[in-house]
Amino acid sequence: MAASIAYLNSIPWCNALINDPSWTPTRTTSRVPKASSEDSFFAETLGTERTIRHCLTLRPSVGRDADVQFEEVRTIMELGDGLNGHPKICHGGFVATMLDEVCGVLITQNLEGKMRRAREKWGKSGDDGEGALGPHEGLNCFTAYLNTSYKKPVPTPGIVLCRAKFEKQERNKSYVSATIEDGMGTVFTRGEGMFVEVKQKL
């Protein structure tokens, strides 16, 4: 994360986002290689000089005291030309993948927060945690649908800003909207999705 912060700070619009006190850099868990092979697509396949060179997620510095602690995240990605569909244009399927990924980052940030609060509660109450979240429970969320609207081609190589925002939550269903932007006001792509949280590993 430190290397990405140092590099992206050299880009004026990235610098403004990173140094905004209302936002805090946080770990992008899908960029961390895991022995189980979970997240290997983003952590390994897309972790090269020709794919996603740098990736940095920002979350609000102050979270809400609610199940949805963070209503929005911002993920900055530097894209290489190994993601092209047409010359100097990112493949449309990968653009949809970025939307899906930033929605997943938002949901994961909130599910991890929910698990932390549950564990803190166990520690304070001294109970056995019965009826609360187990060690992995609640971190399994799957895309039910993702509607994508392409407004402009995403140029490569280049740096994009991916935003995701919670719209509403109904039981185990999260409705999230997302955009891919250039960081200076141009929106390349919009997405709206529903994500379903399951309680057991598949």
Sequence and secondary structure as in RCSB ss.txt:
>XXXX:A:sequence
MAASIAYLNSIPWCNALINDPSWTPTRTTSRVPKASSEDSFFAETLGTERTIRHCLTLRPSVGRDADVQFEEVRT
IMELGDGLNGHPKICHGGFVATMLDEVCGVLITQNLEGKMRRAREKWGKSGDDGEGALGPHEGLNCFTAYLNTSY
KKPVPTPGIVLCRAKFEKQERNKSYVSATIEDGMGTVFTRGEGMFVEVKQKL
>XXXX:A:secstr
 HHHHHHHTTSHHHHHHHT TTEEEE  GGGS  TT TTHIIIIIT STTSEEEEEEEEESS  SSSS  SEEEE
EEEE GGGEEETTEE HHHHHHHHHHHHHHHHHHHHHHHHHHHHHHHHHHT   TTS  SSTT EEEEEEEEEEE
 S  BSSEEEEEEEEEEEEETTEEEEEEEEE SSS EEEEEEEEEEEESS  
